[in-house]
Amino acid sequence: MFGQIRFICDDIMDSDFEPNDRFVHVPTKLDQLKNLLEGSRWGGTMDRHVVLRQLNPVLNKWQGQLPNLRDMFSPEQIEHLLSETRNYHCMEDRDSNERKVFINFVIRSGYKDQPDLDKNGRPILVRTTPIHLAARDGDYDIIPDLFKIYSSFDLNYIDEYTGITHSEIACMILCKNAIEKFLDFGHDPNITLPMNGELLLHVALKKKEREIVEILLKKGANPNLAGKSGYRALHIICQDNSDDDHSAKMLFELSQKYHPLLVDAQDELGHSALHLALCYGNNKLVEFLLKIGADSSLVNKNGLTPRHSTSGGHHELMKVLRTTNELHQSVQIDARDAKSQKQLQKGLNYENCKKKGITYVSNCNNKRPLRAKRAPERLHYIAGYIQLPR
């Protein structure tokens, strides 16, 4: 075998061999890119789409040093191609990842968008960017990557057609990195979202975006502001059944510097956070709220205290009574609801009235006996949803 190789080499050396006659230059990726751009048309949308389709195989899995894109494209061409990526996914033969090839290539090359300047040298902020276009189309998954290219967070570009800004789009899609950078440049942490008027802090709490909640609170977001629904941040945490005491503790601790938490703030119906936590059966939240001073005898617009809001039988009420006793609070066990029914008379049932529950209530600081107005056979009970006989 080695003899054959030596023979072939000797034969080549003895001939009138010219390298350019026998070997064809294999174009590099950079050569392919240059040739493609020289022969491309840049007219309408379809032309740009064709260019993008031809670029992707060249750019994909590029190895070696990346080119300076400004030497090969004009800023307008780069922006047109970035805008075109949002239409790329509409084609029938699309690859869901293929449309991000150009965006990722631009990011890897280190290209950053530069603002256009007016005659006085100031940035022109009214400018529709690919971020605005992607937001209009609901094409949210490419926006975090586009923010790596349009990364001048001291400039808040405004869509000339819709009026929406880059910072508002970052908040709409809960893009943590972009939100944090806009806040670093002095944007208001109490921003409301343009599509529904909700406070960003409230949306982040609903979506369980704890890192964004933490960033907002550290930047001075006010948890005591009421949203369009009348709820405050603490109400939002308490009004589902996830029993998220971690978020409540974070809200309490991080708000102390700028806006100490109003634990007993009430919504439009007079519900406090404690009302809601009890209503949704959030035991850990109930315990935490009482520890930070929530008023367990606060009355809503219907004349109901938090103890009238228990949702799961007697266990939640027992927890309220036990915790408030431990904290040496005065608990008015005989608080009446709007219909003058005692809290311990609303739902008697022998199976629901556990012995230790009755014993516990009888041991609380309620020396005056409770008497049912309608029938002597009604016993006092731990709150439940059993209908009383008429």
C-alpha positions as CSV (number, residue, x, y, z in Angstrom):
1,M,0.0,0.0,0.0
2,F,2.8,2.4,1.0
3,G,4.6,1.5,-2.3
4,Q,1.5,2.5,-4.3
5,I,1.3,5.9,-2.5
6,R,5.0,6.5,-3.2
7,F,4.5,5.6,-6.9
8,I,1.6,7.9,-7.3
9,C,3.5,10.8,-5.7
10,D,6.6,10.2,-7.9
11,D,4.4,10.2,-11.0
12,I,2.9,13.5,-10.0
13,M,6.3,15.0,-9.3
14,D,7.7,13.9,-12.7
15,S,4.8,15.4,-14.6
16,D,4.3,19.0,-15.6
17,F,1.9,19.4,-12.7
18,E,0.5,22.8,-12.0
19,P,-1.5,23.0,-8.7
20,N,-4.2,25.3,-10.1
21,D,-4.7,22.8,-13.0
22,R,-5.4,19.8,-10.8
23,F,-7.1,21.3,-7.6
24,V,-10.2,23.5,-7.4
25,H,-10.2,26.1,-4.6
26,V,-12.9,25.1,-2.1
27,P,-14.7,28.3,-1.1
28,T,-14.8,29.1,2.6
29,K,-18.0,30.0,4.4
30,L,-16.9,33.6,4.1
31,D,-16.5,33.3,0.4
32,Q,-19.9,31.7,0.1
33,L,-21.4,34.6,2.1
34,K,-19.8,37.2,0.0
35,N,-20.8,35.6,-3.3
36,L,-24.4,35.2,-2.0
37,L,-24.6,38.9,-1.0
38,E,-23.2,40.1,-4.3
39,G,-25.8,38.3,-6.3
40,S,-28.8,39.0,-4.1
41,R,-31.7,41.3,-4.8
42,W,-32.9,43.5,-1.9
43,G,-36.2,44.7,-3.2
44,G,-39.4,43.6,-1.6
45,T,-40.3,41.2,1.2
46,M,-40.1,38.1,-0.9
47,D,-36.6,39.1,-2.1
48,R,-35.5,39.4,1.5
49,H,-37.1,36.1,2.3
50,V,-35.2,34.4,-0.5
51,V,-31.9,36.0,0.8
52,L,-32.7,34.7,4.3
53,R,-33.4,31.2,3.0
54,Q,-30.1,31.2,1.1
55,L,-28.1,32.6,4.0
56,N,-29.2,30.1,6.6
57,P,-27.3,27.0,5.2
58,V,-24.1,29.2,5.0
59,L,-24.5,30.7,8.5
60,N,-25.6,27.5,10.3
61,K,-22.8,25.8,12.2
62,W,-20.3,28.4,11.2
63,Q,-16.9,27.6,12.5
64,G,-13.9,29.9,12.9
65,Q,-13.7,33.6,13.2
66,L,-17.0,35.5,12.5
67,P,-17.0,38.4,10.1
68,N,-17.7,42.0,10.9
69,L,-21.2,42.3,9.6
70,R,-20.9,46.0,9.0
71,D,-18.3,45.2,6.3
72,M,-20.8,43.0,4.5
73,F,-24.2,44.5,5.2
74,S,-25.6,47.9,5.6
75,P,-27.5,48.6,8.9
76,E,-30.7,48.8,6.8
77,Q,-30.1,45.4,5.3
78,I,-29.4,43.8,8.7
79,E,-32.6,45.4,10.1
80,H,-34.6,44.2,7.1
81,L,-33.4,40.6,7.5
82,L,-34.0,40.7,11.3
83,S,-37.6,41.9,10.6
84,E,-38.0,39.2,8.0
85,T,-37.3,36.4,10.5
86,R,-40.8,37.0,12.0
87,N,-42.4,36.1,8.6
88,Y,-40.1,33.1,8.1
89,H,-42.2,30.8,10.4
90,C,-45.3,31.4,8.2
91,M,-44.0,29.2,5.4
92,E,-45.2,25.7,5.1
93,D,-41.8,24.1,5.0
94,R,-40.4,26.0,7.8
95,D,-38.1,24.6,10.5
96,S,-39.0,26.1,13.9
97,N,-35.3,26.7,14.7
98,E,-34.3,27.7,11.2
99,R,-35.7,31.1,11.4
100,K,-33.5,32.0,14.4
101,V,-30.2,31.1,12.5
102,F,-29.7,34.7,11.3
103,I,-30.6,36.3,14.6
104,N,-28.1,34.0,16.5
105,F,-25.4,34.7,13.9
106,V,-25.8,38.4,14.3
107,I,-25.6,38.1,18.1
108,R,-22.5,35.9,17.9
109,S,-20.8,38.3,15.6
110,G,-21.1,41.0,18.3
111,Y,-23.2,43.3,16.1
112,K,-25.2,46.0,18.1
113,D,-27.7,48.3,16.6
114,Q,-26.8,52.0,16.6
115,P,-29.4,54.8,16.8
116,D,-30.1,57.2,14.0
117,L,-29.3,60.8,14.9
118,D,-31.2,64.0,14.2
119,K,-29.5,67.2,12.9
120,N,-28.6,68.1,16.5
121,G,-26.9,64.8,17.1
122,R,-29.6,63.4,19.3
123,P,-31.0,59.8,18.9
124,I,-34.3,59.6,17.1
125,L,-36.6,57.6,19.4
126,V,-39.7,57.4,17.1
127,R,-38.6,54.4,15.1
128,T,-40.2,51.0,14.4
129,T,-37.8,48.2,15.1
130,P,-38.0,44.5,14.5
131,I,-38.9,44.2,18.2
132,H,-42.0,46.3,17.6
133,L,-42.9,44.2,14.6
134,A,-42.5,41.0,16.4
135,A,-44.7,42.3,19.3
136,R,-47.4,43.3,16.8
137,D,-47.5,39.8,15.4
138,G,-47.4,38.1,18.7
139,D,-44.1,36.5,17.8
140,Y,-42.8,36.8,21.3
141,D,-40.2,34.0,21.4
142,I,-37.7,35.9,19.3
143,I,-37.9,39.2,21.2
144,P,-35.5,38.3,24.1
145,D,-32.8,37.5,21.4
146,L,-33.6,40.8,19.5
147,F,-33.0,42.7,22.8
148,K,-29.4,41.4,22.7
149,I,-29.0,43.3,19.4
150,Y,-31.1,46.3,20.2
151,S,-29.4,46.7,23.5
152,S,-29.3,50.4,24.1
153,F,-31.5,50.4,27.1
154,D,-31.0,54.1,27.7
155,L,-33.0,54.6,24.5
156,N,-36.7,53.6,24.6
157,Y,-37.7,53.3,21.0
158,I,-41.4,54.1,20.2
159,D,-43.3,52.4,17.5
160,E,-44.4,55.1,15.1
161,Y,-47.8,53.3,14.4
162,T,-48.8,51.9,17.8
163,G,-46.9,54.1,20.2
164,I,-45.7,51.1,22.2
165,T,-42.2,51.3,23.5
166,H,-39.4,48.8,23.9
167,S,-39.7,48.9,27.7
168,E,-43.4,48.2,27.5
169,I,-42.8,45.2,25.3
170,A,-40.2,43.8,27.7
171,C,-42.8,44.0,30.4
172,M,-45.5,42.5,28.3
173,I,-43.4,39.3,27.7
174,L,-41.8,39.4,31.2
175,C,-38.3,39.5,29.7
176,K,-36.3,39.6,33.0
177,N,-33.0,40.7,31.6
178,A,-34.5,43.6,29.5
179,I,-36.7,44.7,32.4
180,E,-33.8,44.8,34.8
181,K,-31.7,46.9,32.4
182,F,-34.5,49.4,31.7
183,L,-34.9,49.8,35.4
184,D,-31.2,50.4,35.8
185,F,-31.6,53.4,33.5
186,G,-34.3,54.9,35.7
187,H,-37.6,53.5,34.3
188,D,-40.6,53.5,36.6
189,P,-40.9,50.2,38.5
190,N,-44.6,50.9,38.9
191,I,-45.2,50.6,35.1
192,T,-48.6,49.5,33.9
193,L,-48.9,47.2,30.8
194,P,-50.5,48.9,27.8
195,M,-52.8,46.0,26.7
196,N,-54.7,45.7,30.0
197,G,-53.5,48.5,32.3
198,E,-52.3,46.1,35.0
199,L,-49.3,46.8,37.1
200,L,-46.2,44.9,36.1
201,L,-45.7,43.8,39.7
202,H,-49.2,42.2,39.8
203,V,-48.7,40.4,36.5
204,A,-45.3,39.0,37.7
205,L,-47.0,37.8,40.9
206,K,-49.8,36.1,38.9
207,K,-47.3,34.4,36.6
208,K,-45.1,33.3,39.5
209,E,-42.1,35.2,38.1
210,R,-40.4,35.6,41.5
211,E,-37.1,36.9,40.1
212,I,-38.9,39.8,38.3
213,V,-40.9,40.5,41.5
214,E,-37.7,40.7,43.5
215,I,-36.1,43.0,40.9
216,L,-39.1,45.3,41.0
217,L,-39.3,45.5,44.7
218,K,-35.6,46.2,45.0
219,K,-36.0,49.0,42.5
220,G,-38.8,50.6,44.6
221,A,-42.0,49.1,43.2
222,N,-44.9,50.0,45.5
223,P,-46.8,46.8,46.6
224,N,-49.6,48.9,48.1
225,L,-50.8,50.3,44.8
226,A,-54.2,49.0,43.7
227,G,-54.6,47.7,40.2
228,K,-57.7,48.1,38.0
229,S,-59.5,45.3,39.8
230,G,-58.9,47.0,43.2
231,Y,-56.5,44.3,44.3
232,R,-53.1,45.1,45.8
233,A,-50.0,42.8,45.6
234,L,-50.7,41.0,48.8
235,H,-54.3,40.3,47.7
236,I,-53.1,38.7,44.5
237,I,-50.8,36.3,46.4
238,C,-53.7,35.3,48.7
239,Q,-56.4,34.9,46.2
240,D,-55.4,31.6,44.8
241,N,-55.0,28.2,46.5
242,S,-51.2,27.8,46.0
243,D,-50.6,29.0,49.6
244,D,-47.5,30.9,48.4
245,D,-46.2,32.2,51.7
246,H,-42.7,32.5,50.1
247,S,-43.8,35.3,47.9
248,A,-45.7,37.0,50.8
249,K,-42.5,36.9,52.9
250,M,-40.5,38.3,50.1
251,L,-43.1,41.1,49.5
252,F,-43.0,42.0,53.2
253,E,-39.2,42.0,53.6
254,L,-38.2,43.8,50.3
255,S,-40.9,46.5,50.6
256,Q,-39.7,47.7,54.0
257,K,-37.1,50.1,52.5
258,Y,-39.4,52.1,50.2
259,H,-43.0,51.2,50.8
260,P,-43.8,49.2,54.0
261,L,-46.5,46.7,53.3
262,L,-50.1,47.6,54.4
263,V,-51.1,44.3,55.7
264,D,-54.8,45.2,56.4
265,A,-55.4,47.1,53.1
266,Q,-58.8,46.3,51.7
267,D,-60.0,45.9,48.2
268,E,-63.2,47.5,46.7
269,L,-65.4,44.9,48.6
270,G,-63.6,45.5,51.8
271,H,-61.7,42.2,51.7
272,S,-58.3,42.2,53.4
273,A,-55.5,39.7,52.5
274,L,-56.5,37.7,55.5
275,H,-60.1,37.4,54.3
276,L,-58.8,36.1,50.9
277,A,-56.2,33.7,52.4
278,L,-58.9,32.1,54.6
279,C,-61.4,32.0,51.8
280,Y,-58.9,30.1,49.6
281,G,-57.8,27.8,52.4
282,N,-54.2,29.1,52.5
283,N,-53.1,28.0,55.9
284,K,-49.5,29.0,55.7
285,L,-50.4,32.4,54.4
286,V,-53.0,32.8,57.2
287,E,-50.3,32.1,59.8
288,F,-47.8,34.4,58.2
289,L,-50.3,37.3,58.0
290,L,-51.3,37.0,61.6
291,K,-47.6,37.0,62.6
292,I,-47.0,40.3,60.9
293,G,-50.1,41.9,62.5
294,A,-53.1,41.2,60.3
295,D,-56.3,42.2,62.0
296,S,-58.5,39.1,62.3
297,S,-61.6,41.1,63.3
298,L,-61.5,43.5,60.3
299,V,-65.0,43.7,58.7
300,N,-65.7,43.9,55.0
301,K,-68.5,45.7,53.3
302,N,-70.9,42.8,54.0
303,G,-70.1,43.0,57.7
304,L,-68.0,39.8,57.6
305,T,-64.8,39.3,59.5
306,P,-62.0,37.0,58.1
307,R,-63.4,34.2,60.3
308,H,-66.6,34.2,58.3
309,S,-64.4,33.5,55.2
310,T,-63.2,30.0,56.0
311,S,-63.6,27.6,53.1
312,G,-62.9,24.2,54.4
313,G,-64.9,23.5,57.5
314,H,-63.6,24.1,61.0
315,H,-59.8,23.6,60.6
316,E,-59.1,27.1,59.2
317,L,-61.0,28.8,62.0
318,M,-59.2,26.7,64.6
319,K,-55.9,27.8,63.1
320,V,-57.0,31.5,63.3
321,L,-58.0,31.1,66.9
322,R,-54.9,29.2,67.9
323,T,-52.5,31.6,66.2
324,T,-54.1,34.7,67.5
325,N,-54.2,33.3,71.0
326,E,-50.5,32.6,70.7
327,L,-49.9,36.1,69.6
328,H,-52.0,37.5,72.6
329,Q,-54.5,39.1,70.3
330,S,-58.1,39.7,71.4
331,V,-60.3,37.4,69.3
332,Q,-64.0,38.2,69.2
333,I,-65.3,34.7,68.7
334,D,-68.9,35.9,68.8
335,A,-68.6,38.4,66.0
336,R,-71.8,38.5,64.0
337,D,-72.2,38.4,60.3
338,A,-74.5,40.7,58.3
339,K,-77.5,38.5,59.0
340,S,-76.8,38.5,62.8
341,Q,-75.9,34.9,62.8
342,K,-73.0,33.8,65.1
343,Q,-69.9,32.5,63.5
344,L,-70.2,29.4,65.6
345,Q,-73.8,28.8,64.6
346,K,-73.6,28.9,60.8
347,G,-73.4,25.2,60.0
348,L,-74.1,22.7,62.7
349,N,-73.6,19.0,62.0
350,Y,-72.6,16.4,64.5
351,E,-70.1,14.8,62.2
352,N,-68.5,18.2,61.4
353,C,-68.3,19.2,65.1
354,K,-65.2,17.3,66.3
355,K,-64.8,17.1,70.0
356,K,-61.5,18.8,70.2
357,G,-62.8,21.7,68.1
358,I,-65.7,22.3,70.5
359,T,-63.4,22.0,73.4
360,Y,-60.9,24.5,71.9
361,V,-63.6,27.1,71.2
362,S,-65.0,26.7,74.7
363,N,-61.5,27.3,76.1
364,C,-61.0,30.6,74.2
365,N,-61.7,33.9,76.0
366,N,-65.4,33.8,75.4
367,K,-67.0,33.7,78.8
368,R,-70.5,34.7,77.6
369,P,-72.4,31.7,76.3
370,L,-73.7,31.8,72.7
371,R,-77.4,31.1,72.3
372,A,-79.1,30.3,69.0
373,K,-82.0,32.6,68.4
374,R,-84.2,30.2,66.4
375,A,-84.0,26.8,68.0
376,P,-82.6,25.4,71.2
377,E,-81.2,22.4,69.5
378,R,-78.7,24.4,67.5
379,L,-75.2,23.8,69.0
380,H,-72.2,26.0,68.7
381,Y,-69.8,24.7,66.0
382,I,-66.6,25.3,64.2
383,A,-67.3,27.1,60.9
384,G,-68.6,24.8,58.1
385,Y,-71.0,24.9,55.2
386,I,-73.8,22.8,56.6
387,Q,-77.2,24.4,56.1
388,L,-79.2,25.0,59.3
389,P,-82.8,23.7,59.6
390,R,-85.4,26.4,59.3
